[in-house]
Amino acid sequence: MDRPDRLVMSVAEATELLGISRTLAYELVARGELPSLRLGGRIVILTRPLMRLLDAAPADGAAEQAEDPGAPWPRAS
């Protein structure tokens, strides 16, 4: 089975991709807002669910930000 895309990424890689701090990334994981999986003592970010979440977010995010200014990004419907 040939899978060119990785199924998971490290929290550090996710922070670079999203442009957020490491602290915020771990907070989002703890709140269940960043799709993750604990493998032993390591937390990995699930790539496909993260990409679906980002694809579902509006380009400007203005409407959702007005509803909840504290939200890191709009919630997927």
C-alpha positions, 0 to 999 in steps of 0.5 A: 500500500503506497500512501504518499501523504502522512496520516499524522503530524507532530504538534510542532509541525501543526503549529507551523502549518497553522501559524499558532503557538505550541501552547495554543496547540496543546490547549486546542488538543485538550479542548478537543478542537484540534484533531489528535491522538495520543500514542503512548506518551506522544500526541500526534495531530491527525492530518486528514481531519485537520485538513477537512476542518480547515477546508470547511472554514470560510475564507474570511471567517468574519461571520463566525468570528463575530459569533464567538470572538474567542474561537480560534477558528470557526467550528465545522458544521 
